[in-house]
Amino acid sequence: MGKIARLDQHLTNMIAAGEVIERPAGIVKELVENALDANANNIEIQVKDGGISFIRVIDNGEGMDSQDAVLAFERHATSKIKNDTDLWTIKTMGFRGEALPSIASISKVKMGTNNNTESTSVTIEYGKVTSVKPHYVPEGTQIVVEDIFHKTPARLKHLKSRQYEAAIIASNIEKFALSRPDVAFTYISDEKQMFKSNGSSNLQEVMALIYGIEAAKKSVAIHANDYDYQLEGMYVLPFINRATRNYINVFVNSRMIRSYRLQKVVTEAFKQYLSDDRYPIVVLNIKMDANLVDVNVHPSKWEVRLSKEQQLEDLIRNALAASLKENMQAPTIKRAINTSNTKIEFTNLELDSKQEQPSVKKQEEFINIKTTEESFKIEDKIKIINSKSKAFPIMNVIGQFHGNYILAEGIDGLYIIDQHAAQERYNFERFQKLLISENVEYQELLIPLIIEVGTSIQSDFNKVNEMMERVNINLELFGNDSVICRRIPTWMNDIDVSAFIRDMIDNYRDQKDISIFAIRKAAIASLACHVSLKFNQHLTMDEMKEVIINLQKCDNPFNCPHGRPTFILITDSQLKKEFLR
């Protein structure tokens, strides 16, 4: 007799449950997605003990008749696909027909549904239908799931604390609200309301609920598209940031997904505005034809496969870079406010996404402007003219603090400029432009530079030299552990070329899988740091003014190459509050 046997339906459902349902949050996700597919615009989620003992999802969607209510718990039964063609154009959140039977196989489930014609109740205990009867519920569907994994103790044992499981559910509900601001979501944990949105279609309002009012006020809407993709969403100006990339929310056709590649693209767009250990707050909904995305990759539906992914990455990178360049502002100093006991509710909240800018007339009154075409001269009152950065403010230098910071007054308040970070940004962009210049002049060195770099250089020397040639430096092997440089670009005369070459080689060794552009950027940042003004270096008034003039010429005057701010703002209103005026 053969060893292979056909498994019964209940066992196959339990196996499927292992793929679809990892924890209570997976059940909530599946049920909410079903509610969205039923065109619900009001969804309430109730859980107890982190969803381990009790989950209820209530929606006001289309509901089902009695026949569909029973059939919905059959494996591979679904209303969302009819034939193999539909598999390639999935336009709904769910599609596999496994979620409900999988959930029912590892728990007690009771569903009440009303399609405005008939109202039905279905009860299932660990895969067995125990009751189907008429029973009134409001129009829509209500599903109660209890005693999850009670008969699968191995899975129950691997769940974490109730608080942890509840936090994961809360995180998913927040993502649903961000992806569908047109739907009202309510989340109740252990009979306490934890989250509530009103479905007003105002994404900024949802961001205020989740990330706080200050972050919402500093958020910027983003819209971009090409032939295949359309981007919609918001990001928070990067001086408000977070310690993990968990706040980068990417959705595909309003479906929450996990995509390391797309998160990385977003991170790269913000890189010059943030230090390496900080991440932005971004909500990005990517709309596309259903033919360009395969959502049938994993049972949990967190992962998708995209067509023309490189095209999408370029669109995201370019759209964010352009928007950041246009909308960047100086960070402002904020007083700490205790909000632990503050409850926030919103009713059609209106938040301005852009900070009010002073009028041109007001700027004219503040500073005497010289409009001649003669060469620019340093004046007591400086008018910063910057065609590349519309947001760069007018500053009037008034002094220096501890030899570290330049103080300047402006229309909006007091600006404090980090003199080292400001000159570091200017030098970084200056060196970067010189490196990519096509008209490079060279100088032969009377005494060639010999740089010890270790014996490991021999195996990678060709790649290292190819990298150095992109920055107009040619190296030769010299012995077993050194390289020799015989000429340099003339603009490097006043630079420690040996340190620069060593930095480039060190970065290559540490980051062989990183692009040459990224390696070059890191080396130039190090070079700019070495030649910039230091802390505790006292400057004359003219030197301080020159720092600001150089900073305003930069493409990104707001951050040094390492992502730290170059200047901050203390507003007039903040000063008045401190002095009780």
N, C-alpha and C positions, 0 to 999 in steps of 0.2 A: 504494500500500500504506500502511496506517495506521502511525502512529508509536507507538501504545500497545501494549505487550506484557505478557503475564502472566509475572511473575517465577517462577523455579523455587523449590522448597521450601527448598533450602539457602540461597539468597540471602535469602529472607524470614526465615528463622531468624536469619541474621546481622544483619539489620536489627532484628529483635525483640531480639536480644542487646544492641544499642546502647541500647535503652530500658530493659531489665531489668538488664543487667550493666554498671555504670559502672566498677567496680574489683573486686579480689578479695573485698573485704568484702561486696559484693553477692551473690557466689556463696555465700559462707559463710552469709549471712542466708537465702537461699532454701533451702539444704540443711538448715539447722537447723529452719526452719519446717516443711519436709516431715517431718522426724523427729518434731517435736512433733505434727503431724497424724496421725502413725502411732502415737501414744500412747506414745512412748518416754519413759522416766524416767531414762535415763542416756545422755548424749551427749558424745562426745569429739571435739574439733576439733584437727587437727594441720596446721600450715602450715610452709612453708620459704620464705625470701626474701620475707616479707610476703605469702605466698600466690601470688606471681607464677609460681613454678616448681612449687609442689606444695601441694595442699589435700586433706586426707582428713577425712571426717566419718563417724563410727561411731555407730550407735544400736542400742538393743535393742527397737525398735518391732515392729510387726506383720509387716513384710516383705511380699514379693509373690511370686506364682507366676511361672512363666517367661513366660506370655503377657503379664501386666501389666508385667513387667520390660522387655520390648521396647516395648510400647505407650506406656509412660511417656515415651519420648523422641520420640513423635510430637507435632507441634504441635497445640495445642488439644485434647489428650487429657488427661482428668482424672477422678478418681473423686469429686470434691468438689462438683460440680453436675451435675444431670440435665436440668433444664428452665429456662425463663426465670423461673419463680417462685423458684428457688433463688438467682438472682442478687441478690435483694433480702433474703435472709436468710442471708448468708455467716457460717458459724460456725467456719470453719477459718482457718488462717494463709495458705494458698495457695489459689488459685481459678482462675487464668487458663489454666493448661495451657501456659505458655510458658517457664517457668524451665528445666527440664531440656533441652528441645531447643535453647534459646538458649545454655545453657552448653556443650552438646555441639558446637555449631557453631563455637565459637571456642577449643576446647581438645581435649585428649585425655582421655577419660573412661572409667573402668572401674568398674562397679558389681557388687557381690556382694550378693545378697539371699536371705533364708531366711524363709519364712512358717510354719515348723514342719512343713511337708509336703514341700516340695521346695526345693532350693537352686540358684540360677542365677547365672551370671556373664555380663555383657554388656559388650563393649568397643566404643567408638565413637571415631573419630579425625576431628575437624573435620567432624562431621555425617554421616559414613559408618559404618554398622555393620560392624565387621570380625569380630566373634566373638559367638556366643551358645551357651553350653554349660553343662551341669551342673557345678557347682563348689561345694564345701562352704564355707560361712561360718557363724559362730554366728547364732542367731536374731536377726533384725533386718536392717539394711541398712548396707552400707559403700560409700561412693562416694569414688573418688580422681579428682581433677582436676589435670592437669599442663599446663605450657607454655601458660598463658593468653595470649590475644591474639598468639600467635606468627605467625598469618597475617593479623592485623589490626594492622600496625605503627603506624598512626596512633593507635590507642587505647593501645597499649603505650607510645608515646612520651610520652603525657600523664600516665602514672602517676607518682607521686612516689617518694621513697626507700623502700627496703624497710622501714626502721624506721617510717616514717610509715604505710605500708599495714598493717603488723602492728599498729600502735597503733589504727587504725580497727577492725580485726577484734576486738581486745581490748575496745574500748569497746562494740561490739555484743554480745559475749558477756556482758559485765557487765550490759547491759540485759536480755538474755534471762534471766539469773539473777535479776534483780530482779523481772521480770514473772512468772517461774515458779520460785519458791523450792522447789517440790515436785519439781523436776527437778535431777539432779546434772549439772553441766557441768564439763568439763575442757578447758582450752585449753593447747596445747603449741606453742611457736614455736621453730623451729630446734632441736628436740629438748630444749628447756628448758620445764618446766612453769611457766606464767605465772599460771594461775588454776585453782582447783578448789573447787567447792561440793559439799555432800553430799546435797542434795535432801531436807533434813529438814522443809521447809515453814516454816522459821523465817526470816522476812524480816529480822529484826534481825540474825541471824547472817550473812546475805548482806551486809547493809550494813556489818557489822564487817570483812568480807573486803575490801570495795571502798573504804570511806571511813575505816576505822580503828576501833579498839575505843572510843576516846573519843567519837567521833561516834555510834557505835551506842548507847553508854550514855546519851547525851543525846537519843536519838530517842524520839518519841512516836507511838503508834499512832493512826490516825484512821479512824473509821467514821461514815458519814452516808448517808442515803438519802432519796429522795422517791418519788413514784409511779413515775417512769420510770428513775431512775438510782440506782446504789449506789456509794459511794466506799469504797475500802479502801486502806490503805498506811501509810506512816510519813513523818515529817519530823524533821529534826534541829533542836533549839532554836537560834534564829538567832544566838546568839553564836559558834557554829561555822558558818562560811559560806565562800563561794567567790567568786572574781573574775569568773566567767562564769555565764551561765544554763544551761550544759550539764549542770548537776547537778540540774536540774528534770526528772524523768523522768515522763512521762505515757503511760499505756497505756490502750487501749480493748479491753476483753475480753481482756486479756493480750497484746494486739498493740502493739508499739512503734510510735509515730507521731511526726510532727513537727506541732505545732500552736502557732503563734505566739500565737494568741488565748488558749488555755488556759494557756500559760506566762506570759502577761501577767497573767492573773487571779491565778495563784499569786504572782507577784511583787508585785502590789498588796496582797495579803493580808499579806505580810511587810514591806511598805514602811516602816511606822512603827517597825519593830524593826531596820532595817538602813540603812546609808548608801546613797546612790544608786549607788555603784560596787560593791556587794556583793550576792550572790544566795544564796538558801537551798539546802539539800540536801533534796529532796523526792522521794518515790516514791509515785505516785498511780495506782492501777488503777481505771478507771471501768468498771463492769459495767452492761450495758444489753441490752435486747432487740435482736436482730440487725436487726430492721426499722428501728431508729432510726439506724443507721449505714450509710453507703455506703462500702465498702472498695474498690470497683471504680473508683477515681478515677485512679490512676497505676500504671503497670506495676511500679514498685519497691515499691508498697504502703506507702510512708512517709506518704502523705497520705490522710485520710479526710474524708468530709462527714457532719456530724452534724445530726440533726433536733433541734428545741427547744434550740438551742445556748445561747441566753440563759438558759434555765432551768437548764441545767447549770452555766453560769458563776456564777450566783447561788448555787447549792448549794455549789460549791467555795469561793467567797469567804466565805460565811457559816460553813461548817464549819471552815475554817482559822482564821478570825478568832476564833470561839468557843473552839476548842481552844488557840490561842496565849494567849488571855486567861486561861485556866484553868491552863495549865502553865508559863508563863514563870518563869524563875529568874534569879538574879543570876549573871553569868559569874564563874568562878573563875580565879585566877592559876595557871598551870601551869609547872613546871620543864621546860626543854628536855631531851629524852631522845633519845639517838642510837639510832635503830632501823634504821639502814641495813643491818645484818647480821642482823636479827632475822627469822626465818621464823615465820609465824603459821599454825597449823592448828587446826581446830575439830572437836570431837566432841560434839554435843549441848550446845553452849555456852548457858548461861542468863545473860541480861543483863536487869537491871531497867530498865524504861523510865521509871520515876519515881524521883526522888531521895527517899531516906527523909526524912520530915518529923519534927521533934521532937514528942513528945506534948504535949497540952495541959497535963498535970500538970507536965511538965518546964519548960514556959514559965512556969507559975504560980510555980514555985520560983525561977526566974531573976529575975523582976521583980515587985515589989509592984504589984498591979492594983487600981485604984479603980473600983468598979462603980456608983457613984452616978449619978443622972440629971442632976446639976448640969452647968453649962457646963464644957467641958474647960479645964483649966489646965495650963500647962507645969510638969512635975515633973522632979526630978533624974533619975528613971528613967521613960522614956517607953514606954508600951504603945501600939503602933500597932494600931488597930482598923480593919480594912479589909474591908468586905463585898464589894467589887468585885474584889479581887485576893487570892485565898486564899494565894498564895505570898509576899506581902510580909512580910519578916522583922521581928522585934522588934529594935529598935536602941536603944543607949544611947550618946549622944554623949560622947566623951572628949576631943575637941580638934580643932584645925585644923592643916593642914600647908601651910606656905609661902603662906598666904592663898589657896590654890587648892582644897584638898580638905578635906572634913569627915571626921574619923575617928570611927567608932562601933563599939562591941563588940556582939556578938550571940551567940546560942547556938552557931552554927556556926563563928564565927571573927571576924575583923576585916573590917569593911565600910569601903570607901573611896568617898566620895560626891563626884562632880564637882558643886560647888556651882552653877556656871553652867548645866550641862546639867539638873540637877534643877529649878532654878527656871524654866528655859526650858520644860520639860515642863508644869509647873504653870500657867504663864502661858498657854501654848498652849491647853490644855484650857479654862482659864477664859475666854479671849477667844472661843474657838470656841462655848462655850455662850451667851455674851452675844450673839454674832452671830445665833444661830438663835432667840433668845428672842422670844416673841410680844408680850411686854409691854415695848416699847421706849419709853423717855422721851428726848425730844430737847431740845437747847439751841441757841437761835439765837445765832449768833456776832456780837458787836458789830462786829468787823472781819472780813469774809468772807476766807476763804483763797483766794489766787490762786496757782495752781500751773502753772509752765511745763512743758509736756510735748511740745512740737514740733508742727510743722504737720501731720504725718501723722495726728494725732488726729481731724481733721475727717472723714475718710472712714469711720472706724470708731467715731465718737462714740456713735451710738445703741446699738451692742453693748456698748461700754465702760460707758455709763451704765446699761444693763440689768444688767450684772454688778455695778456698784457699788450699785445699789438692793437687790440681794440681801444686801448687808451694811449696809443701812440708811443709805446715803449717796447724796444726789442731787447731780449735777453739772450745770453749765451751761457752754456754750462762752463763752469770753471772749477776743475777738480771734481771731487766726489760729493761735496756738500755745499757748494756755493754757486752763485750766478754772477755774471758780470754785465754791466750796463755801460755802453760807450757813448750814448747820446740821449738827450732829453728834449722835450718841447721847451721852447724859450720861456713860456709862462711859468715853468716850474723852477726857475732860477732861485727864488726865495723860499722854496719848499724843501723839507727834508725828504728827498726822493727815496732814500734808503728805507725810511719808515713807511712810506707809501707803498713801495713794492712789497715790503714784508707783510703789511696789512692785507694786501691783495692776495698774496700766497696763503696767508693764514686763513682768510675767509674762504678761499677755494678748498682748502683741506677740510675745513669744518662743514662746508655746505656744498659738496660735490653735486648733489641733486638739485641745487638751486640754480636759477638762470644766471647767466653772466651779468645781465642787467642788475639783478639783486646783489650780486657780489660787488659789482662796481659801485653801486649805491652805498653799500656799507663801508667800503673803503674810502669813498669821497667824504662820507659823513665823518669818519675818523680823521681824515685830513683837514676838513673844515674846522673840526673841534680843536686840533692842535694849533692852528694859526689864528684863532679868534681871541678876542679880548678875554681876560681871565677875571675871576672874582677878586675883590680887593684891589682893583686897579682904578685909581682915580683919574677922571677924564676932565678935560676942559669943556667949556660950554660948546665950542665949535665941534669938538670930537663927539659930544653927545648928540648934537644935531645931525652930524654926519651918519651916525648909527641909524637914526630914524629915517634919514633920506635913503640910505641903502636898503633898509628894510622894506620901504614902500615900493621899491623896484621889483620885489620878489613876486613870483607867481603865487606862492603861498606864504604870506608874511605872518601868519598866525602861529606857526609851530616850527620848532627847530627840526633838523633831520631825524632826531630820535623821537619826535612826537610830543615833546614838552611845549607848553605855551611860551611864546616870545613876549607877550604882554597881557596884562589883565586890566580890568576896569572896576573902579569903585564909583558908583553912580552918585550924582548929587543927592538923590532921594535917600540913598543909604547913609550918606554923611549927615544929612539933616535928622534922620532917625536916631543916629548915634548921639547927636548933640541935643536931642529932645526938642527939635524945632518943629 
